[in-house]
Amino acid sequence: MSWSEVQQAQEEKRCELILSGPVFAERIQKDGLDPGIFKVAHLNFLDMSKTQLKELSPDIGNLVNLTRMVISYNELTTLPSEIKNLKKLKFLDVSHNSLSELPSEMSTLTEIQSINVSSNELTTIPPLNDMVKLVTLNICYNKFTALPVSVCDAKLIHFTDLIANNNAIAEIPTEIECLTGLKVLNLGENDLKEVPGELGACTKIKELNLKGNKLKDKRLLKLVEQCHVKQQMEYIRSHCVKKNSESNKQGKSKKKTKQTKKVENEEVDELLDELRVLHVSEDTLKVVYTARVELVRPYIICCKVSDVDLSDPALFKKFITAQTKLHDGVCEKRTAATIATHDYSKIVGPLLYDAKLPQKIMIAPLGKKKEMSALELYAQLNEEADTLRKEKKKNTYSGIHKYLYLLKDKPIYPCLLDSTGSVVSFPPITNSEGTKISTDTKHIFLEVTGNNLNTCKKVMDTLLIEMLKLGLGGKSSEEGEQHRNILTVEQIKIVDEEGQMKVVYPSRTDIVAEGIMVTRA
């Protein structure tokens, strides 16, 4: 049965439609939502808050003139992918629902100025890099463990308000320094222990909330409790370590006496797992970087992990599971970075990191023997995704299908080729069946690609530490020594087409973590 409010809006060509409160909740409970709502195409403001709405119809995509949409205080668990059709949308409020994820298609809403997804069950959010008109993002009262790196982009020149209190955020990304226009930062009631010095670059901050965090720096903690924003920011600029600065990371250790160092090192040798970094040699495989990839996926770092033992199937499975968790966590569902692992013995170097037309990239993807073009693979995966979506009657995708949007409308795709011209990796989708690791693999070639170098390094650091903890590199064998895990990592250079070095990983400033000993040979 049609609702009189909807009929009136249609007949009078109203631009606003407010269907909020218990009266409409009762109607929805009894007869469902009036589908006529989605035929009032001239609407630019729609409010359906506090109605106990459990599902939003894909027909919402018909309201192409919406600029403001409020669907807060409901019982939504998902949003339809058709939200991508709301190209004029400037204000979106889906707070106080039960959303555990947002459709990746949200990234295409480039007119958005304000997003409120507070009080949901979210752990990640689609990339925001292209939302260049964004002013406010509210993600408070969710389940984030890290701030979305994609929001820390210098392109977001209008971005002023970031509200992320009452989550489980354990780290402020160093990329925060890109947000020089930030005025409001609320990170209260999270799991922060440190504040990076890079936050000091946000010189326009007028409101800063770091209360409710267990900060190690007692002086800063006191300033936070006293709420003197100016003093807090001055202290952060003057005293908090810039994590991207090599000199700061060396800290006060230079002042220690040789005897003190010796004692400390002896204790560390006995207690801590060890990650051994070998310097790049002339025989080490290298990666050549072309300028074309800057248009699609501009950063790559690599390294070699030697003498691994994957013979135990259970341990091998744990390693694969760890990668999956990293992709969903620190990699932000591959939007921030993508990991690929290869059997080093199956790679013919040097490698070339390039970008090509989709039909020119030929690869035998993981799990398949037949070689196909990236264009064919993308089309096939899209078809599979649509079939799965229809079968499950959901607007969310599973497995590799949920990453397809990262390549949507890209004229060229990134790829990593060996010296024979064979494609060994097609990020962020898959790597080659021909170089996949197995329980027989002895040396692993690790590759991380992404849109930010610091993020790529953080992902690789995390992966190596996870490999160390799993014991993939074996145990120490020195007589009389407490057994501890050891992992041997060899540096790999990335050079441009003229042979000039762009990056080497791991450098002396990489892999700085408590609880492990990093030695460099």
Summary of the structure (lengths in Angstrom):
residues: 521
radius of gyration: 25.6
end to end distance: 76.3
largest distance: 87.8
contacts: 1682
relative contact order: 0.10
helix: 33%
strand: 20%
